[in-house]
């Protein structure tokens, strides 16, 4: 059974609404005075559309409330085999011999690998390693975007990079994917960043990558997470790869909304952006904008020139302002936001090749 990914990755923008559902600018949201106390309004989650090509039983499973991690884990488990049948290059090109690890590093034999963070939340982790006998050149640590998970499209991305000789490591941020936390809720952007620092410090001690070069890899919101982690711990990283990073807010933009996802990415967050989450993301980009000149590490920035979610001019701003003497910006003509997932196969392979070539040129010097 082949299942086509029919959802577009060139999304329109549902307006962000508050109070009387009037759109407001990001700057206005951040600068406005605190509102007067109002009665609590409970916003019901959007009814999920039926997923074509799967059974009524799977649709029933996918339709449940995903606010809590236990439900997301059940749904993800139910759709694991469906994902393997999707008609998309990232699921079809998995190289042979890749070692993926979904067992606890501390407790071999458990089904999946979770780490308890300092806030008492279970964080889902996963690694992809080259086949035995292939020398590992370095470690790539992934920060996923808003509403996403490391268990869907990134699976194919990670396998491709691992086949080129890298240990690839990923986590789901608190409140996203298979990690604990209210779905789609970011009460503190710094807590997300600190969790990334904490988890990847743990992974740094793994024997297969001990002493090897380490790189951050952030997509969209994950680009902002990775940048802030780099700014907080610059000496812990040998470079950073950014794909369509969210690192500066244009005046005319409205608060972020979830990308339209392929319907089979059943644990992605696709409901209306929570107000606190929007404010935290906006404040994070404001901070990064003010600190961008301190980015001194080797840096690769990749962006679709026609991106309507994160402005490619923002990547140009980052490239121009960063103090790094080893920085590369590549804009893909006609490319949209998801240049690693939502573009033609040849474009996806080109972007992956650009990432691997950049990593190779930095690890060969070590």
C-alpha positions in Angstrom: 0.0 0.0 0.0 1.5 3.3 -1.1 0.3 6.4 0.7 0.9 9.7 -1.0 1.8 12.8 1.0 -0.8 15.1 -0.4 -0.6 18.0 2.0 1.0 21.1 0.7 4.2 22.6 2.2 3.4 26.0 0.9 0.9 26.9 3.5 -1.5 29.8 3.7 -1.6 31.8 6.9 -4.7 31.4 9.1 -4.8 34.7 11.0 -3.8 34.7 14.6 -6.9 35.8 16.5 -7.4 37.0 20.0 -10.4 38.6 21.9 -12.8 39.5 18.9 -10.6 37.5 16.5 -8.9 40.5 15.1 -5.4 39.9 13.6 -2.6 41.7 15.5 1.1 42.3 14.7 3.9 40.6 16.6 5.3 44.0 17.7 1.9 45.1 19.0 1.5 41.8 20.8 4.8 42.3 22.6 4.4 46.0 23.4 0.8 46.0 24.4 -0.2 46.5 28.0 -1.4 43.5 30.0 -5.1 43.0 29.4 -7.7 43.4 32.1 -8.8 40.2 33.8 -11.4 38.4 31.7 -13.4 35.3 32.2 -11.6 32.1 31.2 -12.5 30.9 27.7 -11.9 27.3 26.9 -10.9 26.9 23.2 -11.8 23.5 21.8 -9.3 21.7 19.7 -10.1 21.6 16.0 -11.8 18.5 14.7 -9.2 16.4 12.9 -10.0 15.6 9.3 -10.2 12.0 8.2 -6.9 10.5 7.0 -7.3 8.9 3.6 -5.9 5.5 3.0 -6.0 4.2 6.5 -8.6 2.2 8.4 -11.5 3.5 10.4 -9.7 2.1 13.5 -6.6 4.1 12.8 -8.6 7.2 12.2 -10.3 6.7 15.5 -7.0 6.4 17.2 -5.6 9.5 15.5 -8.7 11.6 16.4 -8.1 11.4 20.2 -6.9 14.3 22.3 -3.1 14.6 22.1 -2.6 17.1 24.9 -0.6 14.6 27.0 2.4 12.5 26.0 0.8 9.1 26.8 -1.8 9.7 24.0 0.8 10.9 21.5 2.9 7.8 22.2 -0.1 5.5 21.6 -1.0 7.2 18.3 2.6 7.2 17.1 2.9 3.5 17.9 -0.3 2.8 16.0 1.0 4.6 12.9 4.5 3.3 12.9 3.9 0.9 10.0 1.9 3.4 8.0 4.9 5.7 8.0 7.1 3.1 6.4 4.7 2.9 3.4 4.6 6.6 2.6 5.4 7.6 -1.0 8.1 10.2 -0.1 11.8 10.2 -0.8 12.7 10.6 2.9 10.9 7.3 3.6 12.0 5.4 0.5 15.7 6.1 0.4 16.8 4.7 3.8 20.3 3.4 3.4 21.1 -0.1 4.4 23.1 -0.8 7.5 22.1 2.3 9.5 22.0 1.6 13.2 19.0 3.3 15.0 18.7 3.1 18.7 15.4 3.1 20.5 16.5 1.5 23.7 17.5 3.3 26.9 21.2 3.9 27.1 21.0 3.4 30.8 18.6 0.5 30.8 19.2 -1.8 27.8 16.2 -3.7 26.8 13.5 -1.0 27.3 11.4 -0.2 24.2 12.4 3.4 23.7 15.0 5.8 25.0 13.8 8.5 27.4 15.9 10.8 29.6 14.4 12.5 32.6 15.3 16.2 32.4 15.9 18.5 35.4 12.2 19.6 35.3 11.1 16.1 35.8 9.9 15.6 32.2 10.5 12.5 30.2 12.3 13.5 27.0 12.2 11.3 24.0 15.6 10.7 22.4 16.9 8.8 19.4 20.2 8.2 17.5 21.2 7.1 14.1 24.7 5.7 13.5 26.6 4.5 10.4 26.8 0.8 9.8 29.5 -1.0 11.8 33.0 -0.5 10.6 32.4 3.0 9.3 34.4 5.7 11.1 32.2 8.3 12.7 33.4 11.8 11.7 31.3 13.8 14.1 28.0 14.3 15.9 25.0 16.3 14.6 22.4 17.3 17.2 19.0 18.2 15.9 16.4 20.8 17.1 13.1 20.4 15.5 10.6 23.1 14.5 7.4 24.3 16.0 4.7 21.6 16.3 7.0 19.0 14.9 8.7 15.8 16.1 12.0 14.0 15.3 10.0 10.8 14.5 8.6 11.7 11.1 10.4 13.4 8.2 13.6 13.7 10.2 13.9 9.9 10.3 14.9 10.0 6.6 17.1 13.1 6.9 18.9 11.5 9.8 19.5 8.2 8.1 20.9 9.9 5.0 23.4 11.9 7.1 24.3 8.9 9.2 25.1 6.9 6.1 27.7 9.6 5.3 29.6 8.9 8.5 27.9 10.9 11.2 26.3 10.1 14.5 22.9 11.9 14.4 21.0 12.6 17.6 17.6 14.1 18.2 15.1 14.8 20.9 11.5 15.9 21.0 11.1 19.2 22.8 9.0 19.3 25.9 5.3 19.5 24.9 6.0 18.1 21.4 6.2 14.7 19.8 6.7 11.9 22.3 8.2 14.0 25.1 6.1 15.0 28.2 4.4 18.3 28.5 1.2 19.9 27.3 1.0 19.6 23.6 2.1 22.7 21.7 2.7 24.7 24.9 5.9 26.6 25.4 5.7 28.3 28.8 9.4 29.2 28.7 11.6 29.3 25.6 14.6 29.3 27.8 13.4 26.0 29.3 13.3 24.5 25.8 16.9 25.8 25.2 18.2 24.5 28.5 16.6 21.1 27.9 18.5 20.9 24.6 21.8 21.8 26.3 21.1 19.3 29.1 20.2 16.4 26.8 23.1 16.9 24.4 25.6 17.2 27.2 24.5 13.8 28.3 24.9 12.4 24.8 28.3 14.0 24.5 29.7 11.3 26.8 28.5 8.5 24.6 31.6 6.3 23.7 31.0 6.4 19.9 31.3 10.2 19.7 33.4 11.1 22.7 36.0 13.7 21.6 34.6 14.1 18.1 33.4 17.4 16.6 29.8 18.3 17.5 27.4 20.4 15.5 23.9 21.8 16.2 21.3 21.5 13.5 18.1 23.6 13.8 15.1 23.9 11.5 12.6 26.9 11.7 11.8 27.4 15.4 14.5 24.8 16.0 16.9 27.3 14.4 16.1 29.8 17.1 16.5 27.1 19.8 19.9 26.0 18.3 21.1 29.6 18.0 20.2 30.4 21.6 21.9 27.2 22.8 25.0 28.2 20.9 25.0 31.6 22.4 24.7 30.1 25.9 27.3 27.5 25.4 29.6 28.6 22.5 32.6 26.4 23.5 30.6 23.2 23.4 30.0 23.3 19.7 32.1 23.1 16.5 29.5 24.7 14.3 25.8 25.1 13.5 23.6 24.2 10.6 20.4 26.3 10.2 17.5 25.5 7.8 15.0 28.4 7.4 15.8 29.6 10.9 13.3 31.7 12.9 15.7 34.3 14.3 14.1 37.7 13.6 10.6 39.0 13.3 9.4 41.3 10.5 7.1 44.1 11.4 4.3 42.9 9.1 4.3 39.3 10.3 1.6 37.8 12.6 2.5 35.3 15.4 3.6 31.9 14.2 1.0 29.3 13.3 1.6 25.6 12.7 2.7 24.5 9.3 0.2 22.4 7.4 1.6 18.9 7.9 1.3 15.7 6.0 -1.8 14.1 7.6 0.2 11.0 8.5 2.4 13.0 10.9 -0.3 12.3 13.4 1.5 13.6 16.5 2.4 17.0 15.1 0.7 20.0 16.8 -1.7 21.5 14.3 -4.2 23.5 16.5 -4.2 27.2 17.1 -1.0 28.6 18.6 -1.3 29.0 22.3 -0.9 32.7 23.3 1.9 32.1 25.8 3.8 30.0 23.2 3.5 32.8 20.7 4.8 35.4 23.1 7.7 33.2 24.1 8.7 32.6 20.5 8.5 36.3 19.7 10.6 37.2 22.7 13.2 34.6 21.7 13.6 36.0 18.3 13.8 39.5 19.7 16.7 38.3 21.9 18.5 36.6 19.1 18.2 39.6 16.9 19.9 41.7 19.6 22.7 39.1 20.1 23.3 37.9 16.6 26.7 39.6 16.3 28.0 37.3 19.0 27.5 34.2 16.8 31.2 33.4 16.1 31.0 29.7 15.3 31.2 28.1 11.9 27.8 28.4 10.4 25.8 27.1 7.4 22.5 28.8 6.6 20.1 27.2 4.1 16.8 28.9 3.1 14.2 28.7 0.3 14.2 32.0 -1.5 10.4 31.9 -1.8 9.8 31.0 1.9 6.6 32.6 3.3 6.9 31.3 6.8 10.3 32.6 7.8 11.6 35.4 5.7 14.8 34.6 3.8 15.9 38.2 4.4 16.2 37.2 8.0 18.8 34.6 7.0 20.7 37.3 5.1 20.5 39.5 8.2 22.0 36.7 10.3 24.7 36.0 7.7 25.6 39.7 7.5 25.6 40.5 11.2 27.2 37.3 12.7 30.8 37.8 13.7 31.8 34.3 12.5 34.6 34.3 9.9 33.5 30.9 8.6 29.9 31.3 7.5 28.0 30.2 4.4 24.5 31.3 3.2 22.7 29.4 0.4 19.3 30.5 -0.9 17.5 28.0 -3.1 15.6 29.8 -5.9 11.9 28.9 -5.9 12.3 27.0 -2.6 9.7 27.3 0.1 9.9 26.8 3.9 10.3 23.0 4.0 13.3 22.6 1.7 14.2 19.3 3.3 10.7 17.8 3.2 8.3 19.6 0.9 10.3 20.1 -2.3 10.9 17.9 -5.4 13.2 14.9 -4.8 16.2 16.5 -6.5 16.0 19.6 -4.4 15.8 17.6 -1.2 18.9 15.6 -2.2 20.7 18.8 -3.1 20.1 20.3 0.3 21.2 17.1 2.0 24.3 17.0 -0.1 25.1 20.6 0.8 24.8 19.8 4.5 27.0 16.8 4.3 29.6 18.5 2.2 29.8 21.4 4.7 30.1 18.9 7.6 32.8 17.0 5.8 34.9 20.1 5.1 34.8 21.0 8.9 35.5 17.5 10.3 38.3 16.8 7.9 40.3 19.5 9.7 39.9 17.9 13.1 
